[in-house]
């Protein structure tokens, strides 16, 4: 089983329990950061967000079945008060526990069912090469994403496209998609940018990041850009656990060379994963 499969099993088998991200990571045999990235790459959800949605979905079923005590359902779902449970329930489903119990049905609710893992990891992932980067600077348009909202990244690149070639201090003919500042909830900053010589005179709307000198594993993604998630999923859930390498605390990024055609999505790119030396 890969880290995501182990995390799914642990969450589903401990759904009523007070478990933490540390518990999930320990059960998966990897770090908190690793399981957060692996789970997000495989499922499009954060670990704890999935667990919360699953608990609320099971709570909704109990309420629709006529559970007499809403507070008891709330406590079993991990909430210490009726009010906290109601807020979370409304955020998830757009209605209240009382209404679901009164209606006796979940047909109008978008319940989150247990995830059945897609086993379509790449069988032919090319072995990476390793390289230690020099320090360099990347500037461009930045956004904060969750696992669930990251599907909007292609639109970010569309917005950034007109800036390329007109950025103060721009160097080279390579673009970068940099993921940084990830947290335990699966949120991360993504910068669609280019290398620059310094951060002065940049447009006000720009974000920037320093890439430190760091050892990276470089993976070639030669297929259409739309299939990049399969490569990322395979790296985090297959290659990295079996490699003996540990993830380093540094940005990971996509590198788009001049061979990449942003109009067609063809030409290939590289996925750079920071590893400890």
N, C-alpha and C positions, 0 to 999 in steps of 0.2 A: 504494500500500500504506500502511496506517495503522501506527502504532508497534508494535502487537502483532503484526501480520502480519510486519513486518520483523524483530522480535525472534524470532519462531518460525522464520523462515527462517534467521536467523543461528545460532540454537542448533542446529537440526537439521543445518545444513551444516558446523558446527564441533563436533559432538558429542564426538569423541575429543580435541579440543584443550583446552589449559588457558586457557579464556576467563573473564573477570571480568564483573561487572555493568557496569563502565565500558565494556568492549568492546561489550556488548549495547546499552547506551544510545547509544554513539557510532554504531553501525550503524543504530540507529532514528532518529537525528537529534534526540533529545530528551535531557533530563537523566535522571540515575539515578532521581530521585524520580518524574518523569513516567512513565518506562517501567515502574517498579514498580507505580504506581497503575493505569496503562492496562492492563497485562498482567493484574493481579488482577481488574479490572472485567470484562475480556473472557473470562477463562478460569477464574476461581475458584482460581487457583494463583499462587504466587510464581514469578518468573523462575528464580531459582537452584534452588528446590525442584523445579520442572518439569525443569530440566536434570539435576539429580541423579537424579530418578526415571527419566528416560529412559535415562541411562547405565546405571543398575542393571538396567533392564529388558532392555537389549541385552546386558548381561553375563550375565543369567540365560539368555537364549537360547543364548549361546555355551557356557555350562556344560552346559545340557541337551543340546547337540549333541556333548558329549564333549570339550570343551577340556582338553588334558592338563595345562596349567600354570595353576593358579588365580591365582598371583601375577602372571602376565602379563596375565590378564584384569583383575585389580585395577588394575594400572598403567595399562592402556588406559582404564579407567573413571575415572581421576583420583585413585586412592588410592595412597599411598606404601608401604603395608604390607599384608600378608595380614590382620593383626588389624583395622586400620581398615576395610578392605573388608568383612570378616565382620560387624563391628558395624553398619555402614550397611546391609548386605544383610539382616541379621536385622531391623533396625528397619523396613525397607521391606516385607519379605515374610513375616516371622515364621518363617523357616527359615534354614539355612546354605547357603553355596555348595556344600559337599561333598555335602549331601543332594540338592540339585538335580542336580548332576552324576551322582550315583549313580542317581537315579530316571530320568534321561534325558528329563525332561518338564517343561514349564512350566504344565501344565493346572491345577494347584492354586494358581498364583500370580496375583495381581492386577497384571498388567503394565500399565504406562502407555504407551499408544500415542501416536504423533504426533497433535497436536491439529489437526483440520481446522477452520479458523475459521468460526464461524457468521456469515454475512453480514447478519444481521438487525439492523443498525444502524437507528435511526429515520430515516426519510426526511423527517419533518415536525417535527424538533426546532425549537421556537420560538426565535428569536433572543433572547439574554439581554438583560437590562438591567443597568446597572452602578451600583454604590452603594458608598460608603465608609462603613464602620460606625463608630459610636462604640465605645469600649472597653466591654465588659460582661462579666459573670461568669455562668457556667453551673455548676450543681451537680446531681448525680443519681447514679445507679448506673453504675459504670464496669467495663469488662471489657477484657482484652487479647485480641485476635484475630489469627489469621493469615488469609490469603486463603481457606484451606481450611475454617476453622472459623467464618467470618463468617455462615454461614447460621443461626447461633444467635441473631442479634441480635433477631429478633422475640420470642423468649422473654425477652430482657432487658427489652424494653418491657413485657411482661406483668407482670414482677416490679416494674417501676417505677410502673406505673399507680396503685396504691393510695396512693402518696406524694403525688401531685399534689393541690395544694390544702391540704396540711398541712405544707409545708416552711418552716422559719424563714427569713424574709427573701424569700420568693417574690414575684416581681413579674410582672405581666402575665398574659396567657392564651395564651402561645405556648410550645411545647416544642421542644427542640433535640436532634438526634442528631449529636454532635460527634466527628469523627475527628481524632486528634492523635498526635504522637510516633511517626510512621511510620518504619520502618527499611528497610534495603535488602532484607531477607528478606520484605518484604510484611506484617510484623506492625504492628499499630496499636492505640492505645487508642480505645475508643468509649464515650462517655458519653451515656446517655439522661437528659436533664435539663431543667431550666427555668432561667430567669434569676433570679438572686438579688441582693439589695442588698449582701450581704457573705458571707463564709465562716464566720462565727461561729455557734455553736449548731447546726451541721448534724449529722445522725445519723452515728454512727461509721462506718457502712458506706458513706458517700457518698464520691464522688470529685468533683473540681472542676477547672475550667479557666478561664483568663482569655482572652477573645477580644480581640485588640488592635484599635486603629484600623487598618483595612485596606481596600483596594479589592477588591471582589468582583464576579464575574460571577454573576448570579442567573438560574437556569433554572426555569421552571414545569414541574412534573410533574403533569399533570391526570388521568392514568389511575389505576387501582387501585394501591395501594402495592406489590402483588406484582410489578409490572412495572418497579419503579424501577431494577433493574440494567440494563435496556436503555437507559434514559436516561443513567445514569452511564457506561455503556460508550460511548455515542455522544458524550458530552461529551469524554471523555478520548482517544478514538481517532479522532474525526472533527472535532468543532468546534475543540478546543484546538490541534491541529497546524496547522489551516488558518487560525486566527484571527490569527496574528502575536503573540499574547499569550504571556507566560511565566508559569509557575506560581510563586507566591510561597511563602515559607516561613512558613506560618501554618495554623491549623486550617481544614479544610473541614467543612461541616455541612449537615444537612437542617433546614429550618424548618417546623414544623407549626403553622399558625394555627388559630383557632377553627373554621374551616370544615372541618377535617379530622376525620373520625369514626373514632376508634381501634377501635371495635367492628366496623364494616363494612370499613374500609380505604379508604373513598371520601372524596372531598372535595379531594384534591390537596395538594401541598406544594411547597416551593421547595428547590432544590439550590444551595448557595452555594460557589463555587470561588474561592479567593484568587488574584489575578493581580497582577503587578507594575504599578505606576502608569505 
